[in-house]
Amino acid sequence: MTQAPENDSTPSSNPQSDNKGAPPPSFVKLAMRNMVRKGGQSLFHFGLTAAGFIGFILVVAWLGRPTLPQ
């Protein structure tokens, strides 16, 4: 399931080649662009993370439940 990195060596894909005086795009902007480009994989990983977090919270709540006297 590991993918080889894509080599985008075209001048149009390089963000620094278009604006020589402007600073490079922020990490947030690059992350958003990557998320749009790989939307299905991002949603799948988000779903796995959400399910794992909810499962972890439920397990911790179950292990830490109070014992009531009968």
Secondary structure per residue as TSV (DSSP state, phi and psi in degrees):
chain	resnum	aa	ss	phi	psi
A	1	M	-	360.0	0.0
A	2	T	-	-81.7	133.6
A	3	Q	-	-108.2	144.2
A	4	A	-	-72.6	143.5
A	5	P	-	-64.8	143.2
A	6	E	-	-82.3	137.6
A	7	N	-	-99.7	103.5
A	8	D	-	-102.8	86.7
A	9	S	-	-100.5	11.7
A	10	T	S	-74.6	147.6
A	11	P	G	-64.5	-27.8
A	12	S	G	-74.0	-21.8
A	13	S	G	-88.9	-9.3
A	14	N	-	-84.1	116.6
A	15	P	H	-68.0	-25.1
A	16	Q	H	-80.4	-19.0
A	17	S	H	-74.8	-27.0
A	18	D	H	-76.4	-46.3
A	19	N	-	-115.3	104.9
A	20	K	S	-76.7	-29.4
A	21	G	S	-94.1	-15.3
A	22	A	S	-85.4	150.6
A	23	P	-	-69.2	158.8
A	24	P	-	-65.8	156.4
A	25	P	-	-61.5	150.7
A	26	S	-	-71.4	164.1
A	27	F	H	-64.6	-33.5
A	28	V	H	-64.8	-43.3
A	29	K	H	-65.0	-41.3
A	30	L	H	-66.0	-38.4
A	31	A	H	-66.1	-40.5
A	32	M	H	-64.3	-41.8
A	33	R	H	-63.3	-40.7
A	34	N	H	-67.1	-37.8
A	35	M	H	-67.2	-37.6
A	36	V	H	-67.7	-39.3
A	37	R	H	-68.9	-35.3
A	38	K	T	-119.5	56.8
A	39	G	H	-62.7	-43.8
A	40	G	H	-64.0	-43.0
A	41	Q	H	-67.5	-38.5
A	42	S	H	-64.9	-43.3
A	43	L	H	-65.6	-37.9
A	44	F	H	-63.3	-45.8
A	45	H	H	-66.9	-37.0
A	46	F	H	-63.6	-42.0
A	47	G	H	-63.2	-42.4
A	48	L	H	-63.2	-42.0
A	49	T	H	-64.3	-44.5
A	50	A	H	-63.6	-44.7
A	51	A	H	-64.7	-41.0
A	52	G	H	-64.6	-40.0
A	53	F	H	-66.8	-44.1
A	54	I	H	-64.4	-40.2
A	55	G	H	-62.0	-42.1
A	56	F	H	-62.7	-44.4
A	57	I	H	-62.5	-41.5
A	58	L	H	-65.7	-40.0
A	59	V	H	-66.1	-42.9
A	60	V	H	-64.4	-40.2
A	61	A	H	-66.2	-37.3
A	62	W	H	-70.5	-40.5
A	63	L	H	-69.3	-30.4
A	64	G	T	-99.4	15.5
A	65	R	-	-67.7	144.6
A	66	P	-	-75.1	149.0
A	67	T	-	-96.3	124.5
A	68	L	-	-95.1	139.0
A	69	P	-	-71.1	149.0
A	70	Q	-	-108.8	360.0
